[in-house]
């Protein structure tokens, strides 16, 4: 049996932008690995580290990789000696947030595929970081700079998947190329588990008009010269036109390939009939129920069982049978011929050659077939700002902030963090907390600015509590930066002048509420109260309502 010879395989790509050092800045393509979880719709900024030893990544690393700046680690590894996925797994175990694998051959970029499931590849289900292949020249350049990082500074890159998934409008079109066979080992188990877990999300998206889903099934054809052989007759219908492999790979016993083709055809027709009745999402119910009720493993994979499921779902069995046609006829089947045409790549889309294959907005998805990973990719296919609620739920947050605060800045004293989880990945940006705005790069520093900055930890200035009174060098008016550096000469001098003016600041009644890493402080310290002895203060920004201020106090005077 052979598949159509036309078409091609398309390498899906992401972008790598070098931010530092300055002299190697630039954009480069990277081929997305078909395992782990690519950050579709998002970006990741990190520091490239290259191991001194075990640079292929084929053996476990003895410790954890950490960057000096605290940014996430993008581990650079050499191609060769073991599976690409194993390299990524060892990198993930060693603390890497992403992996770049440098090609060792001068060639076009290629897709790193998932290895066949076996006892040695059980780590695949737990592999959750993105991986990509870069060409040899770019890889060598990154290695040289990473090795000089101590002298010339860290190599900082931005991995970008925002354009890896087209997002033209408010509706996503996606399709799953699958199989009704459940005896093909771990690959079949993976597809069955995905249908069961993703069904709810798929039906919400389609019921709301947010997405259009289409199931597909791969078929092959038997060359005319072999159509009378036992192999073709047991694996094909319509006189060799549409074929599927024998489930047990044994022509003498068990189920035959042609039974799989007939069931694939039935499931295609179930979707067509459900779509015509205004219930396209019913396919998910059929696919799940069929795998539960009509399993090959339980010897229930049959026409009778399938028809019971169709009837139970309230679909027209007569219409399904009419759609299927006659599998024994020496004629083309319109439904399966369309499937063979759709397997062929056109435009920017490549051939569908492996199972399972997920296509979103006409781009083949790369990564593991798992509920949250796929939903994230589907959500990245919406025009930004038009995502349905299912894409904005807590379930979709990446929770990257839970691990080392996502490599972002954090103030331990107030538990204010720049890390924010989104379904497009975590972002490091200085926050706004109860009206207090922070400025900075979000990775190594953020600083409270503006009129409310003293409300949180005295704006980072000197402070001291004596009895019920708290003295602070933080000013929000004429000299906003005075006393900002702890222990500085300016801090001590101004604090002394201020104290001599007998201006006291009472500790607020409300205090900052600590939350888990990744969540900004929910309640900032309350507004401070200020009293004066009635004299003009030597402190440059006198207490509101005192002799040194032209403004009346917004706060009630404290009890004497």
N, C-alpha and C positions, 0 to 999 in steps of 0.2 A: 504494500500500500504506500502511496506517496501523497504528499500535499502539493497544492499548486506551486509552481516554481517561480512565480513572479513575486515582486515586492522586495522588502529589505528590512533590516533591523535598525531601529533608530536609538541612538544613545541619548538618554535624558540627562540634562546637565543642570548644574547649579553654578553660582559665581563665587570666586574667591578674590577678594580685594585686599591687597597688602596695604596696611595703614602706616606701618613703621617697620624698619628705618625708612627715612624719607627717600633715600636714593634708589630704593627698589619698589617704590609705590607703583601700583597698577592693578588692572583687572585680569583675571585668568579664568578659563573654563575648567570645570571639574565634572567627572562622570559620576552620577549618583549611584551608590551601591544598592542592590536589590535585597537588602536585609536591614535590620534595625529600623529606626524611625527617622526618616528625613523630616526636617522642620519646614514642611511646605507652608508658604505664606510668611515665614519668619526669617530672622537673621540671628547670627551668633557671633559675637566679637570675642576673640580669645588670643592666647599667646601660643605660638608654635614652639614645641619642645621636641628635640630629637634625641633618642636614648643613646647614651655612650656605649651601651652593650645591648645585645638582643634587639637590634634595630629592625629585624624582620617582624618582631612581635609574635613569633610562633610559640614562644614559651612564656609562662607567667612572669610578670615583673615582680621583683622582691618587695617593692614599696609603692607608695603613692606619688604621683607626679603633682607638683604644685608650682605655680608661677610666682615670681617675686612680687608682682603687683597685685596678686589675688584674683586676677582675671581667670576665666575658665581656660583649661588646657586643651589645645588642639594638638594631638599627638601625631607626629610625622613618622611614618614607618616605610620600610622598603618592601617592594613586591618580591614574592618568591617564597618557596619552601613549604608553604601550607595554605589552607583556605583563607581567602580574604576575610570571611566572616570570623574566623578564629582570631585573626589579628585584632579585629575590632572588639571582640569579646575580652581579650587580654588587656586591651587598652581601657575598656570600660571598667574592668576590675581594678585597674591601677589609677582610677580617678579622672580619666580623660572625658571631656564633654563632647568631643568629636574626633574623628580620625581622617587624616589625609594619607593616602598610600601613594608613594612615588613610584611611577613606572620605571623599570630598568631597561626598557627597550624603546628606541625611537619609533613610535607608531602613533596612529590615531587613537583617541580615547576610546575605551571599551567599557561595557557594563560589567561590573563585578556581580556575579550571580550567587544565589543561595546554593550551598552544597546539598546533595541529596540527604534526606533525613536518615539518621542512623544513631546508634547508642553514643557515638562520639560527637554528635552535633546537637545534643540536647540543650545546649546553651542558646540555641537560636531563638527560642521563645522568650528568653530573658534579655536579649540584646536590644537595648533601647536608645542607643546613641546613633547619630548619623555618620555615614562614611562616604568618602568620595575618592576617586582616582584622579591624580594629576599627572601631566606628562613629564617625561624625564628631565627636560631642561628646567622647568619650573621647580620640580622637586629638588634638583641639585642646588638651585639657587637658594631655596629655603633652608636646606641643610647647612650650607656654608654660613648663612646669616645666623642660624640658630646656634651654631658652634661658636660664633663670635659674640653671643648675646651679653656675656659678662663685660666685654669691652665696649661694645657699640649699642647696647640696649636691647630690650626684648623685641622679638619679631611679632608684631600684632597684625592679625588678619580678621577680616569680616567675612564670614560664610553667609551667603545670601540665597534663599530659596524663593524669594517673592515673585520672581518671574518664571520659576520652574513649573508653576501651575497657572494656566490662563484663568483670568477672572474677569470676563468681559461684561457680565450683567448679573441680574438678581436671580437667575435660575441656573442650576448645575445639571448637566447631562452626564450620566455615568453608566458604565456597563460592566458586567462581570462575566468573564469567560470561564465556565465551570464544567461540571460533569455530573451525571446522575449516578455514576459508578461509585460505590463506597468500599471497594475492595482493592484500592490501589495504594494502600499503606498510609503513612503519615500525611501525604499531600491531600488525600481524600478526607482524612480526619480533620485536617486544617480547614478545608472548605466547608465541611459540615458544621464545625464549631463556629465559623464566621457567620454562616447563614443564620444560625440560632441566636448569636449574640447581637448581630447588626440589624436583625429584622425590625425591632422596635424603632430604631433611628430612621431606617429606610422608610417605614410606613408613615412616620411623622412628617418627614420631608416631602413625601409624595402626596399625602393627604392635604398638606398645606399649599401645594402647588409650587414648592421651592425647588423641587428636583424632578428629573425624569430619568427613571431607571429602565434598563433593558438587559435581560439575561441573554447570554449567547453560549453556544456549544461548538467545540471544535470537531470537525469531521475530516476524513481523508477520502481519497478514492482509490480504487484498485485498477491498475493498468489493464486495458482490454485483453491483452494476451494472457493474463492470469485469472480472469474472472470465473473460469470453470474449476479452479483449484479449490481444495478443501479450505485453505486459509481464507480466501476471499468469500467463499459461500457462507462460512461460519461467522465472519466478522462484518459483512456488508449487507445492505438492503438495496432495493431497486437495481438489481443486477450489477453490483459492484460500484455504484455511483457514490454511495455514502457509507463510510466504514468507521469503526472504532476498535481499538485493541481488545483482545480477549482479556477479561478481568483477572483471571488466574494465570494467564500466559500458558495455558494448557488446553490444547484443542480437543482433548479426549474427555474432559469432565468439567463439571461446573457450568457457570453461565457463559454465554457466547457474546462476542462483540456486537453482533447485530441486535441482540436484546438491549444493549446499552444505547445503540443508535435510535431504536424505536422509543425508548423512554426519554432520551434527549429531545426527540421530536415532539413527544407528548407535552413535555414541560414548556417547550417553545409555544405550543398551541394553547396551553393553559394561560400563558401570559397574554397572548393575542386575544383570547376570548375574554379574559378579565379586563383587559384594556378597553375592549369594545363595550363592555358593560359598565364602564366608569369606575372600575375597581382594580386598577393595575397593581396595587400593592398586595392583592391576594396571591400573587406568585410567591411571595415570601412565606405565606402560610402554607401553600402547597409544598414548596421545597422542603420546609422544615418538617411538616407532618409526614411527607413521603419518606424522608430519611429515618424518622422515628418508627413508622408503622410498616415500611416495606423494605427493610434492610436485607442486603445480600447475605450478611453475616447470619441472619436468622432465617434464611431461605424463604423470604417473603417478597422478593423482588419480582413482581409479576404484573401483568395487565390488570388482573382482577383487583389487586390491592390498590393500584394507581387509580382505577375508576371509582373505587370506594371513596378515596380522598377527594377526587373531583366533585363527586356528588355531595359529600359532607360539607364542602365549602360553598354549596349553592351555585356552582357554575354549571353551564349547560354541557352535559356529556355529549349530546348529539353534535353540538358545534365544535367541540374539541376533536371528535372523530372525523368530522368533515374536513377540518383543517389539516389533519394528519394525512389523509389520502390513503393510497394502497402501497404498503412497503414492498409488496411482491411484484409490482408492475414494472415492466421494462420501459420506464419513462422517468423524466426528471421530476423531482419533488420541489415545488416552488419555495417552500419554507427552508429546506436544507440547502438548496442552491444559493439562496440569499445569504445563508450563514457562511458558505465557502467564499462568496464574494467579499463579505465583510472581514474575513480573516486577512485579506491582502492589504498591506499598508498603502496609504495614499497621502500625498502632500507631506505634512510634517509627522504623520503617524506611521509607525512601523508595523510589520507583520505581527500577527498574533500566532506564536509558535509553541508556547508552553502553557501549562495549566498549574495553578489558576493565573489569570491575567485580569487586572482591573484597569479600566480606561476611564479617566475623568476629564471632561472637556476636551476630548480628542487627544489626550496625552496619556501614555502608559504610566501608571503609578509604579513607583519603586519603593520597596520597603516590605515589612512583614504584613501578612493579611490578618490584622487584628483590629478589634472594634474601635478603640480610641484612635489608633494610628490612622485608620482609613477615614474615620469621621473628621479628623483634623485636616486631612488632605481634601476631602469633599468641601469642608467649610472654607478652605483656602481658595476654592473655585468660585466663590461668590464675589461680586464687586464689593470692595470694602465699604462698609456702612449698610449693606443690605442683608447681612447674615441673619438667619432665623434664630430664635431663642435657643434652640438646641445647640447651637454653636457657641453660645455665650454662657452656658451653665458652668457651675463649679466642676462638674465632671470632666469638662474639656480643658480645664487649666492644667498646665504641664507640671506644676508642683516643683519646678526646678529651683525655686527659692528656698525649699526646705533643705537642700544640700549646700552647705557652706554659703548660704545666702545668695546662691546663684552667681557667686563671684562679684557681687555688687557692693557698693559702699553701705555701711551700716553704723549708726551711732549706738554704741552699747548702752550709754547712760539713759537715753530716752527710748531705745528700741525703735527708732525711726530708720527705715530702710529705703534704699533706692530700687530694690528688686520688686518687680510686679509680674505676676504670672498671667499669661493670656493663652488662648488656644493657638496663637501663632508663635508661641514660645515666650520665654521670660525676657523682659526688657529691663535695662538698668538706666533709670532716669530719675533725677532728683525730684522728690515728691512735693506736694503741697499738703500740709497737715494742719487741719483746723485753722486755715487762713494764713499759716506761716509757710512762706515759699522758700524752697532750697534751690540754690544754684550750684552747678558743678558738672563734672563729666559723668557722674552716676556710677563710676567704677572705683575710683580711688578717693574721691572727695565730693562732698556736698556741704554747702554752708547756708545757714539760715540768713535770709536777707529781708529787708522791708520792715515796716513799723511793728509787726508782731513778733519779731525774732527773739526778744527777751523772754517770751512766754515759755519757751522750751529750753530747759537746762541753762537759763541765763545767757542764751546765745553763745555758749562756749566760753564765756568770760569768767573771771575770778568771782567767787562767791563764798560767803561764810555765814553760818548761822550761830547766833548767840542768844540763848533763851528762846523767846518767841519771835525774835527778829532775825531776818536774813538780809545780809548786806551783799550787794552785787555791783560789779563794775559795768554791767551791760547798759548801754545807752541806745535809744531808738530814734533820737532826734538830730541834734546838730552834728554829732561826731559818731556815726554809727559803728565805726571800727575801733573806737577807743577801748582798750582793755580786752580786745579779742584774743590776744595771745596770752595764754596762761603763764603766770610767773614772769611776765615781761616787766621792765622798769615802768612803763606807762601804766600798767595795771596797778602796781603797788602805790605809785604816787597818786593817781586819781582816786583810788579807793580810800586812801588816807584823807585826802581833801574832802571827799564826799562824806566820810564818817564824821569829820569835824564839823560839818554843817548840820549834823544831827538829823540827816534825812534817813529814814529807815524804810525798808521794804518788807512787808509781811508775807510770809509764805502763803501761796494760794491754797484754797480749800480743796480744789480738784487737782489731782496729779495725773501724770501720763499713765495710761493703761497699757501694759505690755501685751503684745500679741505674739503669735508664732512668727519666726523669720519669714519674710516674704509679704507680710501685711504691715501697712503703715500704722503708726500709733493712732488709735481711734479717738482719744480724748487728750488734747494738749493741756498743759498746765493752765489754770485759770488766770485771769488778769490779776496783776499784782496791785496791792494797795500802797499808797504813798502818803506819808505825813511829813510835816515840816515844823520846825520850832518857830516859824514865823519870820525867820531872818533870811536875807538874801543868801542863797547858797553859792559857795565857791565852785561847786560842780557845774560844768558847762551847761548841762541840761537840767535845770532845777525841777523839783517836784511839781507836777501839774497842780495849779491852784496856790502855789507858794508865792512869796514875794519875787522870786526870780522868774516867774512865768506870767505871760499875759493871758493864758488860757485858764478857764475854770476847770476844776477837777471833775471827771466823769464818774468818780467813785465817791461814795459816802465816807465821811471822816470816821476813823476808827475810834472806839471808845477811849477816853482819857485814861 
